[in-house]
């Protein structure tokens, strides 16, 4: 049953993240670096892994956020001038 929670969490996070990114302009960036939401999600995943966090719902949510960002065409960490 944990796998079902994980899978549904991925779908929910993907849909919610797509809606947020299409409707709001929230960015974490400076002159040279752009931290896209997939990068932030990956950093959170590393922290969760180090802390041995075992919530399938939390892992599914963060995975959905990361996957949504990877599907976009411009996802480089370095800003293009």
WOJORA-V973308 format. One record per residue. RES is the residue in one letter. PHI is phi as a letter, one per 30 degrees, with the letter a starting at -180 (* if undefined). PSI is psi in radians with two decimals (* if undefined). OMEGA is omega as a letter, one per 40 degrees, with the letter a starting at -180 (999 if undefined). Layout:
res = (RES,RES)
phi = (PHI,PHI)
psi = (PSI,PSI)
omega = (OMEGA,OMEGA)
This chain:
res = (X,X,X,X,X,X,X,X,X,X,X,X,X,X,X,X,X,X,X,X,X,X,X,X,X,X,X,X,X,X,X,X,X,X,X,X,X,X,X,X,X,X,X,X,X,X,X,X,X,X,X,X,X,X,X,X,X,X,X,X,X,X,X,X,X,X,X,X,X,X,X,X,X,X,X,X,X,X,X,X,X)
phi = (*,d,d,d,d,d,d,d,d,d,d,d,d,d,d,d,d,d,d,d,d,d,c,b,c,c,b,c,a,b,d,b,b,b,c,d,d,d,d,d,d,d,d,d,d,d,d,d,d,d,d,h,d,c,d,d,d,d,d,d,d,d,d,d,d,d,d,d,d,d,d,d,d,c,b,d,d,d,d,d,c)
psi = (-0.48,-0.63,-0.60,-0.77,-0.75,-0.85,-0.79,-0.60,-0.69,-0.85,-0.80,-0.77,-0.69,-0.87,-0.81,-0.74,-0.71,-0.76,-0.79,-0.82,-0.47,-0.40,-0.25,2.58,1.39,2.10,2.52,1.73,2.84,-2.73,-0.50,-0.40,2.44,1.98,1.69,2.86,-0.48,-0.57,-0.77,-0.73,-0.70,-0.68,-0.76,-0.69,-0.71,-0.76,-0.77,-0.67,-0.80,-0.66,-0.04,0.73,2.22,0.49,2.03,-0.53,-0.81,-0.77,-0.70,-0.73,-0.84,-0.63,-0.73,-0.70,-0.81,-0.78,-0.64,-0.71,-0.58,-0.36,-0.09,2.76,-0.51,1.67,0.44,2.59,-0.50,2.32,2.42,2.34,*)
omega = (i,i,i,i,i,a,i,i,i,a,a,a,i,a,a,i,i,i,a,a,i,a,a,i,i,a,i,a,i,a,a,a,i,i,i,a,i,i,i,i,i,i,i,i,i,i,i,i,i,i,a,i,a,i,a,i,i,i,i,i,a,i,i,i,a,a,i,a,a,i,a,a,a,a,i,i,i,i,i,a,999)
